[in-house]
């Protein structure tokens, strides 16, 4: 799905109204792209230690396998000492 519509040049919003409506109602993950889609062969997934990380990792692995993509995983740690 494109992040902005065909009249995006008329405004200064980051996302279009249709995009925002779809995101609010979506029950599954969305792939957001620029107006002109460029195929890719790698994905990067950033994960932290929370309740959603395992589910996100499972989705990323399945997505990468299904589309034959190279998967890179970035683990983000919360360091409260700094």
DRENVO-578106 format. One line per field, with one value per residue: residue number from 1; residue in three letters; x, y, z negated of N, C-alpha, C in turn. Coordinates in steps of 0.02 Angstrom, whole numbers, plus 50000, padded with zeros to 5 digits. Layout:
N
pos = c(NUM;...)
code = c(ala;...)
nu = c(X;...)
nv = c(Y;...)
nw = c(Z;...)
cau = c(X;...)
cav = c(Y;...)
caw = c(Z;...)
cu = c(X;...)
cv = c(Y;...)
cw = c(Z;...)
//
This chain:
82
pos = c(1;2;3;4;5;6;7;8;9;10;11;12;13;14;15;16;17;18;19;20;21;22;23;24;25;26;27;28;29;30;31;32;33;34;35;36;37;38;39;40;41;42;43;44;45;46;47;48;49;50;51;52;53;54;55;56;57;58;59;60;61;62;63;64;65;66;67;68;69;70;71;72;73;74;75;76;77;78;79;80;81;82)
code = c(unk;unk;unk;unk;unk;unk;unk;unk;unk;unk;unk;unk;unk;unk;unk;unk;unk;unk;unk;unk;unk;unk;unk;unk;unk;unk;unk;unk;unk;unk;unk;unk;unk;unk;unk;unk;unk;unk;unk;unk;unk;unk;unk;unk;unk;unk;unk;unk;unk;unk;unk;unk;unk;unk;unk;unk;unk;unk;unk;unk;unk;unk;unk;unk;unk;unk;unk;unk;unk;unk;unk;unk;unk;unk;unk;unk;unk;unk;unk;unk;unk;unk)
nu = c(50042;50029;50099;50049;49924;49872;49857;49950;50047;49985;49973;50048;50054;50114;50058;49921;49740;49663;49757;49781;49654;49644;49752;49709;49602;49653;49680;49786;49965;50037;50118;50203;50238;50333;50264;50307;50340;50479;50559;50622;50753;50793;50752;50737;50713;50671;50679;50621;50629;50487;50310;50264;50368;50404;50296;50306;50431;50405;50314;50398;50495;50417;50367;50486;50531;50425;50431;50558;50664;50808;50838;50866;50898;50875;50913;50847;50892;50836;50912;50911;51005;51072)
nv = c(49941;50110;50253;50380;50466;50500;50636;50689;50785;50904;50933;50939;50831;50684;50557;50495;50516;50401;50301;50317;50281;50146;50088;50103;50015;49893;49720;49640;49634;49769;49814;49954;50067;50177;50287;50241;50080;49984;49836;49722;49628;49598;49605;49696;49671;49743;49702;49703;49660;49611;49574;49561;49528;49392;49349;49442;49406;49276;49306;49381;49287;49192;49275;49311;49185;49144;49238;49222;49302;49385;49388;49500;49522;49635;49663;49756;49834;49889;50003;50056;50115;50220)
nw = c(50000;50041;49959;49976;50071;50244;50249;50165;50180;50159;50026;49859;49778;49694;49712;49811;49804;49834;49815;49676;49626;49667;49598;49465;49462;49498;49476;49491;49527;49623;49775;49810;49937;50046;50173;50299;50312;50261;50289;50166;50084;49959;49785;49632;49462;49311;49144;48976;48801;48766;48748;48878;48960;48993;49072;49177;49228;49273;49377;49462;49499;49568;49671;49737;49779;49863;49967;50009;49953;49886;49715;49583;49414;49286;49122;48996;48851;48695;48599;48447;48365;48420)
cau = c(50000;50066;50089;50013;49884;49893;49855;49995;50087;49945;49975;50112;50045;50158;50017;49856;49682;49645;49808;49768;49593;49659;49795;49669;49555;49688;49687;49848;50019;50035;50181;50195;50290;50329;50217;50337;50365;50543;50565;50677;50772;50813;50712;50766;50662;50697;50640;50640;50607;50420;50262;50250;50429;50403;50246;50335;50484;50372;50287;50454;50526;50370;50365;50549;50532;50375;50453;50629;50701;50859;50811;50914;50862;50909;50885;50852;50892;50821;50962;50888;51061;51102)
cav = c(50000;50173;50293;50442;50459;50533;50709;50703;50845;50963;50945;50927;50777;50626;50502;50514;50499;50332;50262;50319;50242;50075;50067;50099;49959;49832;49667;49604;49680;49802;49834;50022;50083;50241;50284;50196;50023;49956;49769;49715;49558;49593;49642;49704;49673;49763;49672;49716;49607;49623;49521;49557;49511;49324;49349;49480;49365;49222;49335;49401;49226;49165;49322;49305;49120;49143;49280;49207;49362;49382;49418;49525;49535;49683;49659;49821;49824;49950;50011;50108;50142;50278)
caw = c(50000;50043;49898;49994;50131;50305;50239;50109;50194;50141;49954;49826;49730;49703;49738;49837;49762;49847;49781;49604;49613;49676;49542;49404;49466;49518;49426;49507;49543;49688;49805;49833;49986;50081;50230;50348;50275;50281;50261;50118;50072;49888;49736;49565;49410;49246;49090;48907;48756;48740;48762;48950;48997;49021;49126;49232;49256;49311;49438;49505;49527;49618;49726;49773;49812;49916;50023;50021;49936;49834;49653;49533;49351;49242;49055;48963;48778;48657;48547;48402;48327;48453)
cu = c(50045;50050;50052;49978;49910;49892;49902;50034;50050;49950;50043;50106;50092;50120;49951;49800;49660;49693;49794;49706;49607;49702;49755;49624;49589;49693;49748;49901;50012;50106;50170;50253;50282;50282;50243;50371;50431;50549;50626;50692;50796;50762;50749;50708;50696;50651;50666;50612;50539;50372;50249;50309;50425;50354;50273;50390;50456;50347;50344;50486;50481;50368;50428;50553;50485;50397;50526;50673;50754;50833;50868;50874;50905;50875;50899;50844;50878;50870;50943;50944;51090;51057)
cv = c(50062;50215;50359;50432;50501;50609;50730;50767;50909;50980;50930;50872;50719;50568;50528;50489;50427;50285;50259;50278;50167;50049;50058;50037;49892;49782;49624;49655;49708;49817;49903;50039;50155;50232;50236;50139;49998;49888;49765;49642;49547;49630;49644;49710;49691;49736;49694;49660;49626;49568;49512;49531;49442;49319;49386;49440;49309;49248;49351;49340;49197;49209;49314;49238;49118;49182;49271;49269;49348;49419;49437;49543;49581;49679;49725;49809;49891;49953;50070;50141;50205;50339)
cw = c(50000;49982;49913;50060;50190;50299;50182;50119;50173;50066;49925;49774;49746;49734;49762;49794;49773;49811;49706;49586;49616;49618;49478;49404;49481;49460;49439;49526;49614;49710;49836;49879;50011;50141;50284;50310;50304;50248;50215;50108;50000;49845;49670;49516;49344;49192;49022;48864;48727;48765;48837;48990;49030;49079;49187;49267;49298;49378;49487;49537;49581;49680;49769;49810;49872;49978;50041;50011;49884;49773;49606;49471;49308;49174;49019;48889;48744;48600;48503;48362;48358;48447)
//
